[in-house]
């Protein structure tokens, strides 16, 4: 369980911490510990404290959201199974509300946080044979864009959808000369454009350039 305060940023390495082997059934056999733990969970939600619950592999078969019940109430939460690949609202909000992310200085890098997105590229290839392609690409694309400090521009997406008669999801970077990401629903990844809306090329979810710029076949209007 991790707490992230809006005014401070904490970076915690878990590589050398052994994973708990106790599943949630353990709590039901330890009533005193169970009640205390669940009261803490309920307290954090009632007081709108940003909280991230990390679940061990032995609990990955549980269907989210999970209800935490105790004598003071019931709390429903979507815990994180794998921070590198999970895509859901709680994880996104913690990243968006992080003060370090809000005040991230401008950079020439198109994907400044690609180091925390490389597993999402692997996740895409692992899941694409068994899931709806369009939904999966949009899910992974949103997660990668947000982790790299881009903001969705729905108005721009709607204009391009009407102009080119195709589904568009567009993101804009935070800067005086913004970069635009348009999710590539054909092959996965992004079509990237500079602040003048000039095509820069096709990039993977991991931030690697796959194809060179092609302004004739790839256009974006503002």
C-alpha positions in Angstrom: 0.0 0.0 0.0 1.5 3.3 -1.1 0.4 6.9 -0.2 1.2 9.7 -2.7 0.7 13.3 -1.4 0.1 16.1 -3.8 2.8 18.3 -2.3 5.6 15.8 -2.4 6.9 13.1 -4.7 8.3 9.8 -3.4 10.1 7.3 -5.5 10.2 3.8 -4.0 12.2 0.9 -5.4 10.6 -2.5 -4.8 13.1 -4.7 -6.5 14.7 -6.0 -3.3 11.5 -6.3 -1.3 10.1 -9.9 -1.0 6.5 -10.2 -2.1 4.0 -11.3 0.5 2.7 -14.9 0.0 -0.4 -14.3 2.0 -3.7 -14.1 0.1 -6.7 -12.2 1.3 -8.0 -15.4 3.0 -5.2 -14.9 5.5 -7.0 -11.9 6.9 -10.2 -13.8 7.6 -8.3 -16.2 9.8 -6.7 -13.3 11.8 -9.8 -11.3 12.8 -8.0 -8.6 14.8 -5.5 -7.9 12.1 -8.2 -8.0 9.5 -10.4 -5.4 11.2 -7.5 -3.0 11.8 -6.3 -3.3 8.2 -9.8 -2.8 6.8 -10.4 0.2 9.0 -7.2 1.9 7.7 -8.4 1.2 4.1 -11.8 2.7 4.8 -10.4 5.7 6.6 -8.1 6.7 3.6 -11.1 6.6 1.2 -13.5 8.5 3.5 -10.9 11.2 3.8 -10.0 11.3 0.1 -6.4 10.4 0.7 -4.6 9.3 -2.5 -3.8 5.7 -2.1 -2.4 3.0 -4.3 -2.9 -0.6 -3.2 -0.4 -3.1 -4.7 -1.7 -6.7 -4.9 0.6 -9.7 -4.8 0.5 -12.4 -7.5 -1.5 -14.8 -5.2 -4.4 -12.3 -5.4 -4.3 -11.6 -9.2 -7.3 -13.9 -9.8 -9.6 -11.5 -7.8 -12.0 -9.5 -10.0 -11.6 -5.8 -9.7 -12.9 -3.6 -8.1 -12.4 -5.3 -4.7 -14.6 -4.5 -1.7 -13.0 -4.0 1.7 -15.6 -4.4 4.4 -15.3 -3.6 8.1 -17.4 -2.4 11.0 -17.0 1.3 9.9 -18.1 0.8 6.3 -17.3 -0.6 2.8 -14.6 0.7 0.5 -14.4 -0.3 -3.2 -11.1 0.0 -4.9 -9.2 -1.1 -8.1 -5.8 -2.3 -6.8 -2.7 -2.4 -8.9 -1.5 -5.8 -10.0 1.5 -4.6 -12.1 2.4 -0.9 -12.0 4.3 -1.2 -15.3 1.4 -2.5 -17.3 -1.9 -1.8 -15.4 -4.2 0.7 -17.0 -7.0 2.0 -14.8 -8.3 5.3 -13.4 -6.7 5.1 -9.9 -3.1 4.7 -11.3 -3.7 7.4 -13.9 -5.0 9.9 -11.3 -2.0 9.4 -9.1 0.3 10.1 -12.0 -1.6 13.1 -13.1 -1.8 14.6 -9.6 1.8 14.0 -8.9 3.5 17.4 -8.3 6.6 16.3 -10.0 4.6 15.4 -13.1 2.7 18.7 -13.2 5.9 20.7 -13.0 7.9 18.6 -15.3 10.3 20.9 -17.3 10.0 21.1 -21.0 12.2 18.7 -22.9 13.0 17.9 -26.5 12.3 14.2 -25.8 9.0 13.1 -27.4 8.5 10.4 -24.7 10.3 11.7 -21.6 9.0 8.8 -19.5 9.6 6.0 -21.9 11.5 4.1 -19.2 8.2 3.4 -17.4 6.3 2.5 -20.6 8.5 -0.2 -22.3 6.6 -3.0 -20.6 3.3 -1.6 -22.1 4.7 -2.2 -25.5 5.4 -5.9 -24.5 1.9 -6.1 -23.0 0.3 -4.9 -26.3 2.0 -7.7 -28.3 1.1 -10.3 -25.6 -2.6 -9.4 -25.6 -3.4 -8.3 -29.1 -4.1 -11.9 -30.4 -6.8 -12.5 -27.8 -8.5 -9.1 -27.4 -10.4 -6.5 -29.4 -7.6 -4.7 -31.3 -9.1 -1.2 -31.3 -10.0 -1.3 -27.6 -6.6 -2.6 -26.6 -4.7 -0.1 -28.7 -6.7 2.8 -27.2 -6.2 1.5 -23.7 -2.4 1.1 -24.0 -2.1 4.4 -26.0 -3.9 6.4 -23.4 -1.7 5.0 -20.6 1.5 5.7 -22.5 0.4 9.3 -23.4 -0.6 10.1 -19.8 2.6 8.6 -18.4 4.6 10.9 -20.7 2.7 14.0 -19.5 0.4 14.4 -22.5 -3.2 15.7 -22.1 -6.0 14.4 -24.2 -7.5 17.0 -26.7 -11.0 15.7 -27.5 -12.0 18.8 -29.5 -9.0 18.3 -31.9 -9.8 14.5 -32.1 -13.4 15.3 -33.1 -12.4 17.7 -35.8 -10.0 15.2 -37.3 -12.6 12.4 -37.1 -15.0 14.5 -39.1 -12.4 15.7 -41.6 -10.8 12.3 -42.3 -13.8 10.0 -41.4 -11.8 7.8 -39.1 -11.5 7.3 -35.4 -9.0 9.7 -33.7 -7.7 10.0 -30.2 -5.3 12.9 -29.9 -3.0 14.1 -27.1 -1.1 17.3 -26.6 2.1 17.9 -24.6 2.4 20.7 -22.0 4.6 23.4 -23.6 4.8 26.6 -25.7 5.6 24.5 -28.7 3.5 21.3 -28.1 3.9 17.9 -29.6 0.8 16.0 -30.7 0.3 12.3 -30.5 -2.5 10.6 -32.5 -3.1 7.0 -31.7 -2.4 4.7 -34.6 -5.3 2.2 -34.7 -4.0 0.3 -37.6 -0.7 -1.0 -36.3 -0.6 0.3 -32.7 1.6 3.1 -31.4 1.4 6.8 -32.4 1.6 9.2 -35.3 3.6 12.1 -33.9 3.3 15.8 -35.0 5.3 18.9 -34.0 3.8 22.2 -33.0 3.3 23.2 -36.6 1.4 19.9 -37.2 4.2 18.6 -39.4 4.3 14.8 -39.3 7.5 13.5 -37.4 6.9 9.8 -38.0 5.3 6.7 -36.5 6.4 5.7 -33.0 5.9 2.5 -31.0 4.3 2.6 -27.5 7.8 2.2 -26.2 8.8 5.5 -27.8 10.9 4.1 -30.6 10.6 5.5 -34.2 9.2 2.8 -36.5 8.6 4.8 -39.7 9.9 8.1 -41.1 7.7 11.2 -41.6 5.1 11.0 -44.3 3.1 14.3 -44.4 1.1 13.2 -47.5 -0.5 10.2 -45.8 -0.5 11.4 -42.2 -2.2 14.7 -41.5 -3.6 16.5 -38.4 -5.7 19.6 -38.3 -6.2 21.9 -35.3 
